[in-house]
């Protein structure tokens, strides 16, 4: 579902105040991922469908995904900039340091989706 949002920017100059409206589109996506009881081929098919669906959303849209991922995705393991430079793993930039440190097989698969689409996990960035 796409939602059009308006923001108003107020500017002050010596002569007058002006309002400038800007419009943004949020693409809201909801998804229920298969549990670990599903066959790996079914999980892979679902993940491919999720990627295909999200890839057709215009790049200018902000994407918000609400999902029951049925997975443990872990948390960022590298804490310093130097450590992160040594790891060629974009997932370290897409996941925050907070949350359950454990990652399971479904979590690995979900991380692959996030890597491919360059999507972060907002809840893992706040304590």
N, C-alpha and C positions, 0 to 999 in steps of 0.2 A: 504494500500500500504506500502510495506517495502522499506526503503532506506538504503543502506549500506554507512556508512561514515568512512573516514579514518582520524585519527589524528596522528600527528608526534610528538614524544617526543625527544627533543634534550638533550643530556647529555654531560657534560664536565668533562673530567678527565685530569690528568696531562699529560698523554701520547697522547690522541687524543679525538676528538669529535665523538660522535656516534648518529645515528638517529634510533629510534625504531618506527615502524608503528603499530598502534593499529586500529582495525576495530570494529565498533559499528553498530548495526542495530536499526534504528528508525522505529517504526510502526506508520504510519500516518492514523488516522481514522477521517472520517467526518460523521456527523449525523444531521438529522433534526427531532427534537422531536415534537410530536403532540401538538397542542394548547389546551387550556382549553375547547374549544368547542367539543373536542372528548369525547367519553364515557370513564369513568374511567377504564373499563375493557380493552379497546383498548390501553390506555396509559400504563397500567400495562403490557400488552402483549409486547408492543414496548420496554419497559424498560427491561423486561426479555430477549428479543432478543439482546439488546445492551450488557447486562452483558454476555450472552452466547458467543457473538462474541468476546468480549475483553478477556474473560477467555482462549480462545484458542491461544492467542498471547503468544509466548514464554516469560517466566519470565525475561530472560536476555535482552530482547528488551526494549528500552525506548519508551514509548507510548505518542504520542501527539494527542489529540483529539480536533478537531475544530467542534463546534456544535452550531446550532441555537436551543437552549433549550426551547424557548418559556416559560420562567419561570423567576421569581425573586428569586434568591438564597440567598439573604441577605449578611451579612458580619459578621466577628467574633465579638462576643459581649463581650467576656471576654478579658481584657487588661493586667492583671497581671498574673504572674506565679501562685500565690496563688489562684486566682479566677479559673484559668484553672484546677488546681488540684482538686477543689471541684466538677467539672462537669465531669461526666462520659459520655462524648459525643465526639467521635473521630472527628466529623465534625468541632469542634473548632480548630483542628490542620490542617484540610484540606482546610480551607478557611481563607483568609487574612482579615485584619481589614478595607480594603478600599472598597468602592462601596455602592450601595443602601442597606440600612439596612433592607428593607422590604423583606419578603419571602412569596410567595404564595403557594398554594397546589401543583402545578407542581414543584415549587422549593423544597418542602419537598421530593417529589418523586425523583427528580434528586439528592438530597443530599443522599438519600438511596443508589442510584447507586454508588456514590462516596465513601460512607462508605464501601460498600461491596467490592469494587475494590481498596480501599485505594488510590484514585486519588485526587490530589489537584486541586485548581482553580488558575492558575498562575496570571491572571489579577487582582485578589483581593489582591495580596501581594505588589502591587506598587501603589503609589498615582499619 
